[in-house]
Amino acid sequence: GYKVSEYLDESPIQFGQISAIQSAAVSSEEPCSASSCLPYSLPFASSQSVPPPFPMSHGTTTLAFIFQGGVLAAADTRSSCSGLVACPASQKVLPIHSHLVGTTSGTSADCALWKRILARELRLYQLRHGRRLSTGGAAKLLSHMLHPFKGTELCVAATLCGCEKTSEICEEENLVYVCSDGTRLKGTLFSVGSGSPYAYSILDQEVHWGLTVNKAVSVAREAVYRATHRDAYSGNCVDVFHVTSKGWTRRNREDLKEEYYREKERQKQEGRGRKQKQEATLSVKT
């Protein structure tokens, strides 16, 4: 079969590398000024990093899991910069193509850039070979492209959520976590970001294979709500994407205060129920 490594070799993108031909041409020329000696395809990784004027604190809550109805991905919409809310309505679940979405955490600009690069490379692959690259192949491609930037200030952590048809009656759901530090993990449930420990407290209890679509959406929203309630760097709204073999669909964005009001109403109803039981028990005893 066609390997991703072979595709990378023939890809026009050579991130963080200078070709041997360019290196030889530069070395054989006479000494010249610094600006004129620079190769045409100067790698991004060779530029000097400028320290930020203040410490950058990142925060987010993203999650994704597999169930019998496909793959569900959810995230909050708050983008923070140090102690400030930079954007209350950012999109952290990004569609890559018709059957693949990715949850993103890290530096917003880096995530947006590499999402576009990955989407372009996957489209080129589809045009060249007449088929879409699998979710696992897309994750391997992204990991290989990010590898030259390991150890730099690049910060990208993405969970690729895809669903492919393996035959006319069978479909395969895939969930792969890719990070710019070189990590690539395949699993059935992931939560990434500063609010992920709180989200896992809900996901570990509620997520199982037999969930219905409505129940899965409810669990995802509650997990994001619990995380945003305790993590100051997460909040505002929640986005939910559902991926099946027919493609992805996006649920309406919902303000997390609506989930807060529903939680308060549930607590009131539970309190009334307990009070009625206590009154009934007392009446029976008397």
N, C-alpha and C positions, 0 to 999 in steps of 0.2 A: 504493500500500500504506500501511498504518498505520505512522507513524514513531514512534520512541521519544521524540523531542522533543515530539510532540503528547501522548503519554501522560504525560510529565512535567508538561506544562502543566495537565492536568486532574487530576493526582495531588493528594491532600490534603496531601502532605508538601512543605513549602517550607523546606528546610534553610538556615539562615544568612540568611534574608530576613524582612522585615516587610512585610506587605501595605500597599498604598497607603491602604486604608480605615482600617486601624489607625493608621497614621502620622498621617493627617489628624485622626482622632478625638483622638489624644493631644495634637497641637499646638493644637487648638481649645479644649481644656479650660483651666480656670484653673489657675494654678500649684498644685501639691500636693506632698505628700511624695514622696521618691524611690521608696518601696516601692509607693505607690498609682499612680504614673505609669507603671510598667512595663507594657508590652503583655502580653496573655495568652500569646501564642506567642513568648516571648523566645527568640531564636536561641541555639543552643549556642555558636556561635563568638564571641558577644559577652561571655561570661563571662571574667573575668580568670584567666589561667593561674597556677597556684601552682608555683614551682620545686621540683623533687624534692630531698629532703634529701641525696642522693648521686647521682653520675652513673649513669645507667641504661645498662647494656650489654645489648644484645639479641643472641641467637644462636640459630640454627636451621639445619636442612637440609631443604629441601623440593624435590621434583622432579616433573616430569610430562612425558610424551612420547607421541607418536602412533605406532602401528604397525598392521599389518594386522588385528590382533584388536581394535582399539578404542583407548582412551586409558587409560594407566596413571599413577596418581598415588601417590607415596610420601613419607613424612616420618618424622623421628625424633620422640621423645615428650618430650624434655627442655625444660622452660621455665626460663629462668635470669633472675636479677635481680641485676645487678652481678656479683659473684663467687660468688653463691649459686645453688644449684639449688632453684628455687621449687617445681617439681613434676616428678617423674620420669616421670609417666604422663599427660601432657596429650595432647589430640587436636588435631592440626594439619591433618588432612584432614577437612573438614567437609561432610557431605551438605547440599545446598541443596534439591533436590527429587529425584524418582525417577530423573532422567536427567542430573543435574548435581551435581558436587562441586567443592570449591575447596580448594586448599592455601593455608595462611595463614602469614604471617610478619610480624613487627613486634610491637606491643604486644598481648598476649593479650586484654585486656579490649576494646580497640578492634576486634580481629578478630572476637571473639564477638558484639559488639553489631551490627556491620555485616553479619555473616552472617545474623543474625535479621531485620534490616531488609530485606535483599535477598530472603530467603526469603518474607517477608510480601508484598512488592511483586510478586514473581513469581506468587505464589498469587492475588493480587487480579487481576493481568493475565489469568491463566488463567480465572478466574471471569467476568471481564467480556467476554472475547473468544472463549472456548471453545477455546483452544489455548495451548500453552506458548510462551513467548518463547524465541527462539533463544539459543544461547550467546553469539554476538556481540552480540545485543540486550541480554542480561543484563549483559555487560561494559560496554556503553555506558551502561546505566542506573546501574550502580554507580559508574562514573567521573563521571557527572553529579551524583550525590548526594554524592560525596566532594569535588567541586570547590570548594564554598564554604569548606572547611576547609584548603585549600592554604596553606602557610606557618605553620600552627599546629603544635602538638606531636602531632597525630594521626598515627599511624604504622600504616598498613595496606598490605600488599603481598599480593595474592591472585592465584592462577592458577586460572582457571575452566576445568574440564574437562568437556566435554559431548559427547554423540553423539545426533544426530537422524536420523530416517528422512526422506529427501527423496522417496522413492517406495516402492513395494512391494518393489523389489529393490535399491535404492540407499540407502546411509546415509552421513552426513557427520560426521566427527570434527572437533572444534574445540577449540583451546587458545588462551586469551587471558589475557595478564598485565595486571593492573590495579594501579596504585599510587596512594596518596593524594597524591603529588606531581604528578599529572596524566598520568602515563605510561599508555598503553594499547597493547599490542603483541600481534599475532597471530603464532603460529609453530607449530612442530612439536615443539620441545623447550625446556623451561625448567627452570632450577634457581635457587632463591632462598634467600638466607640466608648466614650467615657461613661455612658449610661448602660452599657451592655451587662454589667453585673446585676443590675436591677431588672433588666429585661429577662435575663436567664431565669430569675426566680419565678416568673410566670410561665415562660416557655417550657422549662423542665417539667412543670406540673401538668400543663394543659395540652401540649403538642403530642399527637399520636397519629398513626397512619390513617385511621378511620374518620378523621374530621370531615365534616361537610364544608362547603365553600363558605357559607355564612358564618359558621362557627370558627373557621380558621381566620377569617377577616376580623371577627370579634376578639379572638385571642391576640392577634397581632396588634390591634389598636390598644387593647388593654396593656400589653407588654410595653409599648411605646409610652403610654400614659404613665405607668408606674415609674418608668425610667425618668421621664421628664419631671415628675413630681419630686424626685430626689436629686436630680442632677441639674444644676443651674445652667450648664452649657447646652442643654437640650430643651426643646419646648416649641411653643406656638402651634403648629398643625401637624397632621400625620398624613403621609401619602402611602397608598397601598396599591401594589401591582400584582396581578394574578397571571401566571404564565402557564399555558397548556400547549399541546401539540398544534393547536389552531392559531397560536400566537399569544401576545400579551394583551391584557386589558387593564385599564386604570380605573380604580374606584374614585369617587368624588373626594377631593381633599376636605378633611374635616378638622375643625378647630378642636384642640384638646380640651378646651373648657367644656365642650359638650359631653365628653367622656367624664369630666369631673362632676357635672350636674347629674348624669346618669348614676354615677357612683354614690352621690349623696342621696338620690332617690331610693336606690337599693338599700342603703343603710337605714333610711327612714322606714321602709317597708319591713325590713328585718326586725327593727326595734318595735314596730307595732305588733308584728307577729309574736315576738317574745312576750310582750306585755299582755296580749290576749291569752296566750298559753298560761301565764302566771295567774291571771284573773280566773281562768277556767279551773285551774288546779285548786285555787283557794276556795272557789264556790263549791267544788266537789267535797273538799274536806269539811266545810262548814255544814 
